[in-house]
Amino acid sequence: MRISNIQSYNTFLQQIKTKQKEIAKYTDQLTSGKRILSPSEDMVAIAKSLKMRQTNKEIDNFLNNITDVRNRQETAENAISNIYETAQDARVEIVRLLNHGVLDFEDAQIVDDYLQGLKKYIIEQANTQYGDVHLFAGTKSDSKAFESVQATNGKTYDGIYGGNEEVQKVPISKGYGDGYEVDATFNGAEALGTLVPLVDENNNPIVDSNGNQLKQLKIVKLIDDIHSAIQNGDLTQIDESILNDFDEEMKKIDSTRAKIGNQLKTMDKFEEQYNTFKTSYNEMISSLEDTDIAEVITKLEQSKVAYEASTAVFNQNKDLSLLKYFAA
C-alpha cells in the first residue's frame, strides 16, 4: 500500500512537470513564432531548412549579379543605339558627298563640319561609363576606352583604343563548367566595329611615344578619311568603298546591340525563375520552421487545462495521510 501511494505521488509530480514543460514550450513557440526551438527537436527539418536557406543565399547572389549587370548592359545598349543612330545620320551625309557634281567645296565643308561633330559624339558614347566603369574598355575599365593620341609624327588621332580585348563576365547561374555568364564590360575593339592599325603613306606603323602602333576605331577613321579628302579639295577620293566599309561597321555595331538584347532577355528569364524558386523555398522553410499559431494556441490551452486538473487532483490526494507524509 505504501509503495502504491509513493508511485501515485511520483506519477502526479511527473504529470505536473510534463505539463509545465509543455506550457513553457508552447509559450516560447508563440513568442518566437518558431516551431523548432532547438536543433535537437527535429534534426531532419533543420537540415532541410539549412539546405534551402543556402540555396536561397546563392539565388540572392545571382539576383544581385543580374541587377548590376542589367544596369550596365542597359547603359551600354543605350550608348550603342546612340552610336548606331548617329552613324545613320553620318551615312546620309556620305551619300550626299558621293554626288560630286551636286556639292561644291563650300557645301562639302559644311558637311565635313557636321561629320566631325558626329564623330565627336560617337567617341563620347564609346566612352560611356557606368559609375566609374568604362563599359567598352574591356577589363581596363578604369580608363577611357577611346582617346585622342599624339603620334611621333606630330599628328593627333582621335578614337584610338586604349582598352584591351578581354571582357569582365559575371555568373548568373550554376551549371556545367562555370555556369552561365554574361558580359559586364565589353571589348570595344569588337563591340563597336573594327580597329584599324594605322600606317603612313609608306606603310610604316604610326606609333605613340612608347612605340606602340595606334589602332583607330574604323568608323572614326572613315570619317577622318572623308575629312582629309575634303580638306585636300578632292571629293573623288570619297567613293563607294567608303560607304560600303561604313555599312559593314554599322552591321557590326547593330550585331553587338542584338547580342546585348539577347543577354538582357536571358537575364529576365533567370530572374523570373529565381523569384519563383525563392517563393517556393521560403514557403517550405516556413512550413518546417514556423509555428502554426492556431494549433499552438489550442495545444497551449489544452496543456493548461491538463496542468490545472493534475494540480487539483494532486492537492486533493496529498492530504491522504501517507501522501501528506511524503509531501512534507
Stockholm file with secondary structure:
# STOCKHOLM 1.0

chainA/1-328         MRISNIQSYNTFLQQIKTKQKEIAKYTDQLTSGKRILSPSEDMVAIAKSLKMRQTNKEIDNFLNNITDVRNRQETAENAISNIYETAQDARVEIVRLLNHGVLDFEDAQIVDDYLQGLKKYIIEQANTQYGDVHLFAGTKSDSKAFESVQATNGKTYDGIYGGNEEVQKVPISKGYGDGYEVDATFNGAEALGTLVPLVDENNNPIVDSNGNQLKQLKIVKLIDDIHSAIQNGDLTQIDESILNDFDEEMKKIDSTRAKIGNQLKTMDKFEEQYNTFKTSYNEMISSLEDTDIAEVITKLEQSKVAYEASTAVFNQNKDLSLLKYFAA
#=GR chainA/1-328 SS CHHHHHHHHHHHHHHHHHHHHHHHHHHHHHHHCBSCSSGGGCHHHHHHHHHHHHHHHHHHHHHHHHHHHHHHHHHHHHHHHHHHHHHHHHHHHHHHHHCTTTCCHHHHHHHHHHHHHHHHHHHHHHTCEETTEETTBTTCTTSCSEEEEECTTSCEEEEEECSCSCCCEEEEECCSTTCEEEESSCBHHHHTSCEEECBCTTSCBCBCTTSCBCEEEHHHHHHHHHHHHHHTTCGGGCCHHHHHHHHHHHHHHHHHHHHHHHHHHHHHHHHHHHHHHHHHHHHHHHHHHBCCHHHHHHHHHHHHHHHHHHHHHHHHHTTSHHHHHHHC
#=GC SS_cons         CHHHHHHHHHHHHHHHHHHHHHHHHHHHHHHHCBSCSSGGGCHHHHHHHHHHHHHHHHHHHHHHHHHHHHHHHHHHHHHHHHHHHHHHHHHHHHHHHHCTTTCCHHHHHHHHHHHHHHHHHHHHHHTCEETTEETTBTTCTTSCSEEEEECTTSCEEEEEECSCSCCCEEEEECCSTTCEEEESSCBHHHHTSCEEECBCTTSCBCBCTTSCBCEEEHHHHHHHHHHHHHHTTCGGGCCHHHHHHHHHHHHHHHHHHHHHHHHHHHHHHHHHHHHHHHHHHHHHHHHHHBCCHHHHHHHHHHHHHHHHHHHHHHHHHTTSHHHHHHHC
//
